[in-house]
Amino acid sequence: MTDLGTVRRDGSFGAVRFERMYGAAPDELWAAWTAPERLGRWLGASVSGPIEPGAAVTLAWGDDPASQVELDIVELTPPERLEWRWTVAGEPPTVLRVSFTPVPEGTLLVLDHARLPVSMFAGLAAGWHAYLDGLGAGSAAGWDERWAELLPAYKERVAEL
């Protein structure tokens, strides 16, 4: 495992994959992803709508449509796997898959976000990195600074593809 996510081409799009160890049980991490108030805490967004199969949920970091994401909940298999269609305004839908595997130390979380628009690829990869750090901390505090710190490394990785 590496701290930086693995970036790859996904047809004419991009994709990023992270493998992270957390010292919490899968049920605990599952709740952090599926309880709206907990999800909003580490993402730093307001969450409208229930996180349940077939639901449409909005994540909002502000009032501007460009700062909002529409989620379509495709799959929820507690506490093992989730799949969401993640749509940023004006962009085609992307596919977010997260798995939670119990290990002796806690949980191995694997996040794979595919079909990322090339124009947003590096920024989304750096964003997920910073968000996963926030998941471990239980808060999105310092996200902007962490994202800005990580962005050059992800731009470099994407440019090498």
NUZA-128378 format. One line per 2 residues: for each residue y, x, z of N, C-alpha, C, O, CB. Coordinates in steps of 0.2 Angstrom, whole numbers. Glycine has a CB too. Layout:
Y:X:Z:Y:X:Z:Y:X:Z:Y:X:Z:Y:X:Z; ... $
end
This chain:
-6:4:0:0:0:0:6:4:0:6:10:3:0:-5:6; 11:2:-3:18:5:-3:23:0:-1:23:-6:-1:19:8:-10 $
28:3:2:34:-1:4:37:-4:-2:39:-10:-1:39:3:9; 39:0:-7:42:-3:-13:37:-8:-17:31:-6:-17:45:2:-17 $
40:-13:-19:35:-17:-23:33:-14:-30:37:-9:-32:39:-24:-25; 28:-16:-33:26:-14:-39:28:-19:-44:27:-25:-44:18:-14:-40 $
32:-16:-49:35:-20:-55:31:-19:-61:28:-14:-62:43:-18:-56; 31:-24:-65:27:-24:-71:30:-29:-76:33:-33:-74:19:-26:-70 $
28:-28:-82:30:-32:-88:25:-38:-87:19:-38:-86:30:-29:-95; 28:-44:-89:24:-50:-89:26:-54:-95:30:-58:-95:26:-55:-82 $
23:-51:-101:25:-54:-108:32:-51:-109:34:-45:-108:24:-61:-108; 37:-56:-110:44:-54:-111:48:-55:-105:54:-55:-105:47:-59:-117 $
44:-56:-99:47:-57:-93:45:-51:-88:42:-46:-91:45:-63:-89; 47:-51:-82:45:-46:-77:41:-49:-71:41:-55:-71:51:-42:-74 $
38:-45:-67:34:-47:-61:35:-42:-56:35:-36:-58:27:-49:-63; 34:-44:-50:34:-39:-44:29:-42:-39:27:-48:-38:41:-39:-41 $
26:-37:-36:20:-38:-32:21:-34:-25:23:-28:-26:13:-36:-35; 21:-37:-20:21:-33:-13:15:-34:-9:12:-40:-10:27:-36:-9 $
13:-29:-6:7:-30:-1:10:-27:6:12:-22:6:1:-25:-3; 10:-32:11:13:-30:17:9:-32:23:5:-37:23:20:-34:18 $
8:-28:28:5:-29:34:9:-32:39:15:-29:40:1:-23:37; 7:-37:43:11:-40:48:7:-41:54:1:-43:53:14:-47:46 $
9:-40:60:5:-40:66:5:-47:69:5:-48:75:8:-35:71; 4:-52:64:4:-59:66:-2:-62:63:-4:-60:58:10:-63:65 $
-5:-67:66:-11:-71:63:-8:-74:57:-3:-76:56:-14:-76:68; -13:-76:52:-11:-79:46:-8:-86:47:-3:-88:44:-17:-80:42 $
-10:-90:53:-7:-96:54:0:-95:56:4:-99:54:-11:-99:60; 2:-90:59:9:-89:61:13:-87:55:19:-90:54:10:-83:66 $
11:-83:50:14:-82:44:15:-88:40:20:-89:37:11:-76:40; 9:-92:40:9:-98:36:15:-102:38:18:-105:34:2:-101:36 $
16:-103:44:21:-107:47:28:-105:45:32:-109:44:20:-108:55; 29:-98:45:35:-95:43:37:-97:36:43:-97:34:35:-88:44 $
32:-98:32:33:-100:25:33:-108:23:36:-110:19:27:-97:20; 30:-111:28:30:-119:26:33:-123:31:34:-129:29:22:-120:26 $
36:-121:36:40:-125:41:47:-124:39:50:-118:39:39:-123:49; 51:-129:36:57:-128:33:62:-124:37:66:-120:35:60:-134:31 $
62:-126:44:67:-122:48:66:-115:49:70:-111:49:68:-125:55; 59:-113:49:57:-106:49:58:-102:43:61:-97:43:50:-105:52 $
57:-106:37:58:-102:31:65:-101:30:67:-95:28:55:-107:25; 69:-106:31:76:-105:31:79:-99:35:84:-96:33:80:-111:32 $
76:-98:41:78:-93:45:78:-86:42:83:-82:42:75:-93:52; 72:-84:39:71:-77:37:73:-77:30:75:-71:27:64:-75:37 $
74:-82:26:77:-82:19:85:-82:20:88:-81:15:74:-88:15; 87:-85:25:95:-86:26:97:-91:21:103:-91:19:98:-79:24 $
93:-96:20:95:-102:16:94:-108:19:90:-109:24:91:-102:9; 97:-114:17:96:-120:19:90:-123:15:90:-121:9:102:-125:19 $
86:-127:18:80:-129:15:80:-137:15:80:-140:21:73:-126:18; 80:-140:9:80:-147:9:73:-150:6:71:-148:1:86:-150:5 $
70:-154:10:64:-157:8:58:-154:11:58:-148:14:63:-156:0; 52:-157:12:46:-155:15:43:-150:11:42:-151:4:42:-161:17 $
39:-145:14:35:-141:10:28:-143:10:24:-142:15:36:-133:13; 27:-147:5:20:-151:5:18:-151:-3:23:-151:-7:20:-158:8 $
12:-152:-4:10:-152:-11:13:-158:-15:14:-163:-13:2:-154:-12; 16:-156:-21:19:-161:-25:27:-161:-24:30:-165:-28:16:-167:-25 $
29:-159:-18:36:-159:-16:41:-155:-20:39:-150:-23:37:-158:-9; 47:-157:-21:52:-153:-24:57:-152:-18:59:-156:-15:56:-157:-30 $
58:-145:-18:62:-143:-12:68:-139:-15:67:-135:-20:58:-138:-7; 74:-139:-12:80:-135:-14:81:-130:-8:81:-131:-2:86:-139:-15 $
81:-123:-10:84:-118:-6:91:-117:-8:92:-116:-14:79:-112:-7; 96:-117:-3:103:-116:-5:106:-110:-1:105:-110:5:107:-122:-4 $
109:-105:-4:112:-100:-1:120:-101:-1:124:-97:1:111:-93:-4; 122:-107:-4:129:-109:-5:129:-115:-9:124:-118:-11:133:-103:-8 $
135:-117:-11:136:-124:-14:136:-123:-22:134:-127:-26:143:-127:-13; 137:-117:-24:136:-115:-31:129:-116:-34:125:-113:-31:139:-108:-33 $
128:-120:-39:121:-120:-42:118:-114:-43:112:-113:-43:121:-124:-48; 121:-108:-45:118:-102:-46:116:-99:-40:112:-94:-40:123:-97:-49 $
118:-102:-34:115:-99:-27:110:-104:-25:109:-104:-19:121:-98:-22; 107:-108:-29:102:-112:-27:95:-111:-31:96:-109:-37:104:-120:-27 $
90:-113:-28:83:-112:-31:80:-119:-30:79:-122:-24:79:-106:-28; 77:-121:-35:72:-127:-35:65:-125:-34:63:-121:-38:73:-132:-41 $
62:-127:-29:54:-126:-28:50:-132:-30:52:-137:-28:53:-123:-21; 45:-131:-34:40:-136:-35:34:-133:-31:31:-128:-33:39:-138:-42 $
31:-137:-26:26:-135:-23:19:-136:-27:17:-142:-27:25:-138:-16; 16:-131:-30:10:-132:-34:4:-132:-30:0:-136:-31:10:-126:-39 $
3:-127:-25:-3:-127:-21:-1:-125:-14:3:-120:-13:-8:-122:-24; -4:-128:-9:-4:-125:-2:-11:-126:0:-14:-131:1:1:-130:2 $
-14:-120:2:-21:-120:5:-20:-116:11:-21:-110:12:-26:-116:0; -19:-120:17:-18:-117:23:-24:-113:26:-29:-116:25:-15:-122:28 $
-23:-108:29:-17:-103:29:-18:-97:25:-17:-92:26:-16:-101:36; -21:-99:19:-23:-93:14:-19:-92:8:-18:-86:7:-30:-95:12 $
-16:-97:5:-13:-96:-1:-8:-102:-3:-9:-108:-1:-18:-96:-7; -2:-100:-6:3:-105:-8:5:-102:-15:5:-97:-17:9:-105:-3 $
7:-107:-19:10:-106:-26:15:-111:-27:15:-117:-26:4:-107:-31; 21:-108:-28:27:-112:-30:30:-110:-37:30:-104:-38:32:-111:-24 $
32:-115:-40:37:-114:-46:44:-113:-43:46:-118:-39:36:-120:-51; 47:-108:-45:53:-106:-42:58:-106:-48:57:-102:-52:53:-99:-38 $
63:-110:-48:68:-111:-53:75:-110:-51:78:-113:-47:67:-117:-57; 78:-104:-54:85:-103:-53:89:-107:-59:87:-107:-64:87:-95:-53 $
95:-110:-57:98:-114:-62:99:-110:-68:101:-105:-69:105:-116:-59; 97:-114:-74:98:-111:-80:93:-106:-83:94:-104:-88:105:-108:-81 $
88:-105:-79:83:-100:-81:76:-104:-81:75:-109:-78:82:-95:-75; 71:-101:-85:65:-104:-85:61:-104:-78:63:-99:-74:60:-101:-90 $
57:-108:-77:53:-107:-70:49:-101:-70:47:-98:-74:48:-113:-69; 49:-98:-63:45:-92:-62:39:-95:-58:39:-101:-55:49:-87:-58 $
34:-90:-56:28:-92:-53:28:-88:-47:27:-81:-47:22:-92:-57; 28:-90:-41:27:-87:-34:21:-88:-31:19:-94:-30:33:-88:-30 $
17:-83:-30:10:-84:-27:10:-79:-20:12:-74:-21:4:-82:-31; 8:-82:-15:8:-78:-9:1:-80:-6:-1:-85:-5:14:-80:-4 $
-3:-74:-4:-9:-75:0:-8:-72:7:-5:-67:8:-15:-72:-4; -12:-74:11:-12:-72:18:-20:-70:20:-24:-75:21:-9:-78:23 $
-21:-64:21:-28:-62:23:-28:-59:30:-25:-54:31:-31:-57:17; -33:-62:34:-33:-59:41:-37:-52:40:-41:-51:37:-38:-64:45 $
-34:-48:44:-36:-41:45:-36:-39:52:-32:-43:56:-32:-36:41; -40:-34:55:-39:-33:62:-32:-32:65:-31:-34:71:-43:-27:63 $
-28:-29:61:-21:-28:63:-17:-34:63:-11:-34:66:-18:-23:59; -19:-40:60:-15:-46:59:-16:-49:53:-21:-52:52:-7:-44:60 $
-11:-48:48:-12:-52:42:-9:-47:36:-4:-44:37:-8:-58:41; -13:-47:31:-11:-44:24:-8:-49:20:-11:-54:18:-17:-40:21 $
-1:-49:19:2:-53:15:3:-50:8:5:-45:7:9:-56:18; 1:-54:3:2:-51:-4:6:-57:-8:4:-62:-8:-5:-50:-8 $
12:-54:-10:17:-59:-14:17:-56:-21:18:-50:-22:24:-58:-10; 16:-61:-26:17:-59:-33:21:-64:-36:20:-70:-36:10:-59:-36 $
27:-62:-38:32:-67:-42:32:-65:-49:34:-59:-51:39:-66:-38; 30:-69:-53:29:-68:-60:34:-72:-65:37:-77:-62:22:-69:-63 $
35:-70:-71:39:-74:-76:46:-73:-74:50:-78:-75:37:-81:-76; 48:-67:-71:55:-66:-69:59:-64:-75:57:-60:-79:56:-60:-64 $
65:-68:-76:69:-66:-82:72:-59:-81:73:-56:-76:76:-71:-82; 71:-55:-87:73:-48:-87:80:-47:-84:81:-42:-81:73:-46:-94 $
85:-51:-85:92:-50:-83:92:-50:-75:97:-48:-72:96:-55:-86; 87:-53:-72:87:-54:-65:81:-50:-61:81:-50:-55:86:-61:-63 $
77:-47:-65:71:-44:-63:72:-39:-57:69:-40:-52:68:-40:-69; 77:-34:-58:78:-29:-53:81:-32:-46:79:-31:-41:82:-23:-55 $
85:-37:-47:89:-40:-42:84:-44:-38:84:-45:-32:94:-44:-44; 79:-48:-41:74:-52:-38:69:-48:-34:67:-50:-29:71:-57:-43 $
67:-42:-37:62:-38:-34:66:-35:-27:62:-35:-22:60:-32:-39; 72:-33:-28:75:-30:-22:76:-36:-17:76:-34:-11:82:-27:-24 $
77:-42:-19:78:-47:-15:72:-49:-11:72:-50:-5:80:-53:-19; 66:-49:-14:60:-50:-11:58:-45:-6:56:-46:0:54:-51:-16 $
60:-39:-8:59:-33:-3:63:-35:4:60:-34:9:61:-26:-6; 69:-36:3:73:-37:9:71:-43:12:71:-44:19:81:-38:6 $
69:-49:9:67:-55:12:60:-53:16:60:-56:22:66:-60:7; 56:-50:13:50:-48:17:51:-44:23:48:-44:28:45:-44:13 $
56:-40:23:59:-36:29:61:-41:34:60:-41:40:64:-31:27; 65:-46:32:67:-51:36:62:-56:39:62:-58:45:72:-56:32 $
56:-57:35:51:-61:38:48:-57:44:46:-60:49:45:-61:32; 47:-50:43:45:-46:49:49:-47:55:47:-46:61:43:-39:47 $
56:-47:54:61:-47:59:62:-54:62:65:-55:67:67:-44:57; 60:-59:58:61:-66:60:68:-68:58:70:-74:61:60:-67:67 $
72:-64:54:79:-66:53:81:-63:46:79:-58:44:84:-64:59; 86:-66:43:89:-63:37:95:-59:38:98:-57:34:91:-69:32 $
96:-58:45:102:-54:47:102:-47:43:97:-44:43:103:-53:54; 107:-45:40:108:-38:37:105:-38:30:104:-33:26:104:-33:40 $
103:-44:27:100:-45:20:104:-42:15:102:-38:11:98:-52:19; 110:-43:15:115:-41:9:115:-33:9:115:-31:4:122:-44:10 $
116:-30:15:116:-23:15:109:-20:13:109:-15:9:118:-20:22; 104:-23:15:97:-20:13:96:-21:6:93:-17:2:91:-24:17 $
98:-27:3:97:-28:-4:101:-23:-8:98:-20:-13:99:-35:-6; 107:-22:-6:111:-17:-10:108:-10:-9:109:-6:-14:119:-17:-7 $
105:-8:-4:102:-2:-3:96:-1:-7:95:4:-10:100:-1:5; 92:-6:-8:86:-6:-12:87:-7:-20:83:-4:-24:82:-12:-10 $
92:-10:-22:93:-12:-29:93:-6:-33:90:-6:-39:100:-15:-30; 96:0:-32:96:6:-37:88:8:-38:87:9:-44:100:11:-34 $
84:8:-33:77:10:-34:73:5:-38:69:7:-42:74:10:-27; 75:-2:-38:72:-6:-42:74:-6:-49:70:-7:-54:72:-14:-39 $
81:-5:-50:83:-4:-57:80:2:-60:78:1:-66:91:-3:-56; 79:7:-56:76:13:-59:69:11:-61:66:13:-67:76:19:-54 $
65:8:-57:58:6:-58:58:2:-64:53:2:-69:55:3:-52; 62:-3:-65:62:-8:-70:64:-4:-77:61:-6:-82:67:-14:-69 $
68:0:-77:70:4:-83:65:8:-85:64:10:-91:76:9:-81; 60:10:-81:54:14:-83:49:10:-87:44:13:-90:51:18:-77 $
49:4:-87:44:0:-90:45:0:-97:41:-4:-101:44:-7:-87 $
end
